């Protein structure tokens, strides 16, 4: 191969590169690295008299749900969208610090949910299985708390009730008027707000990393899967795509949203709660069970640890077990069951709309039509 080079007159020669090249590759030189700190030579000084400037953070913004970092100067030069509308100026670490409690419930999810439902340490009373539980106590935040065996907690306010089963990562809350309910379970999350029910489902056994979403509303049932670009709707006409959005936030604690929605700790409320605690009572039931009566709620724990709660003349009920991880919530607007046993599942029903998930197959049913995802996360219309 013949090399060409240019002489000082701008003419091409065929003698190869000139031996006196000005630029040479130095293999011993350090690789190029972006300088995060810049130093400047002080005026009137020599090269050895350098004065380092104070460290300066680059102008970085974070966009999208994954908090993709972008340089604000480069973004402003190539995009017509303002970063003030679509980006955050603080890094994800700062965001987690601002909402530490929510981040403990749902960190960034890749192949499942978090391993533990957060329980305030001041609320978590250690109660061995062979020790009789004590009665309800009133906390300073306006919550009545009852500690049962197997670390199960029942919390009540004047407007809501919550049951926590921390050993199995289960929490359920219901508002007294039954317009809102939520369940946190290793197999998923269910959140009912009025006539709308939002669902997230994943396999608690980690046999797959698929996360499925569904929403029951007046048009039917919308559903999709993480990584799927299409949202499907099952209505009276069958299964079709839809432009509707499913806004389930994996970082939100829906159980506490329902429970603490109307909680206050003013003097009048605290006086009313003290009266509730004074009027509460408990007695021994059949087969070694304990029965509590607190604010029109009947709370029963059997000898096997199963907890049953029913309120307002059985208008709504909650059940959970520390042994097999089962959970049930029933209100006039929703019926939901979940389990970690041999028949591990998540099931939700509202009127004629249904959703069933067995850890692999996800199916929704409405108006005589069924659709969902199979064990390989492929769309199936039944």
HELIX and SHEET records of a PDB file:
HELIX    1   1 UNK A   72  UNK A   78  1                                   7    
HELIX    2   2 UNK A   83  UNK A   86  1                                   4    
HELIX    3   3 UNK A   92  UNK A   98  1                                   7    
HELIX    4   4 UNK A  100  UNK A  105  1                                   6    
HELIX    5   5 UNK A  149  UNK A  151  5                                   3    
HELIX    6   6 UNK A  166  UNK A  168  5                                   3    
HELIX    7   7 UNK A  254  UNK A  259  1                                   6    
HELIX    8   8 UNK A  267  UNK A  279  1                                  13    
HELIX    9   9 UNK A  286  UNK A  288  5                                   3    
SHEET    1   A 2 UNK A   5  UNK A   6  0                                        
SHEET    2   A 2 UNK A  12  UNK A  13 -1                                        
SHEET    1   B 2 UNK A  39  UNK A  41  0                                        
SHEET    2   B 2 UNK A  50  UNK A  52 -1                                        
SHEET    1   C 3 UNK A  68  UNK A  71  0                                        
SHEET    2   C 3 UNK A  60  UNK A  63 -1                                        
SHEET    3   C 3 UNK A  87  UNK A  88 -1                                        
SHEET    1   D12 UNK A 137  UNK A 138  0                                        
SHEET    2   D12 UNK A 144  UNK A 147 -1                                        
SHEET    3   D12 UNK A 153  UNK A 156 -1                                        
SHEET    4   D12 UNK A 160  UNK A 165 -1                                        
SHEET    5   D12 UNK A 170  UNK A 175 -1                                        
SHEET    6   D12 UNK A 180  UNK A 185 -1                                        
SHEET    7   D12 UNK A 188  UNK A 193 -1                                        
SHEET    8   D12 UNK A 196  UNK A 202 -1                                        
SHEET    9   D12 UNK A 211  UNK A 217 -1                                        
SHEET   10   D12 UNK A 220  UNK A 225 -1                                        
SHEET   11   D12 UNK A 231  UNK A 235 -1                                        
SHEET   12   D12 UNK A 238  UNK A 242 -1                                        
SHEET    1   E12 UNK A 281  UNK A 284  0                                        
SHEET    2   E12 UNK A 290  UNK A 294 -1                                        
SHEET    3   E12 UNK A 297  UNK A 301 -1                                        
SHEET    4   E12 UNK A 307  UNK A 311 -1                                        
SHEET    5   E12 UNK A 316  UNK A 320 -1                                        
SHEET    6   E12 UNK A 327  UNK A 331 -1                                        
SHEET    7   E12 UNK A 334  UNK A 339 -1                                        
SHEET    8   E12 UNK A 345  UNK A 350 -1                                        
SHEET    9   E12 UNK A 353  UNK A 357 -1                                        
SHEET   10   E12 UNK A 362  UNK A 366 -1                                        
SHEET   11   E12 UNK A 369  UNK A 373 -1                                        
SHEET   12   E12 UNK A 379  UNK A 381 -1                                        
END                                                                             
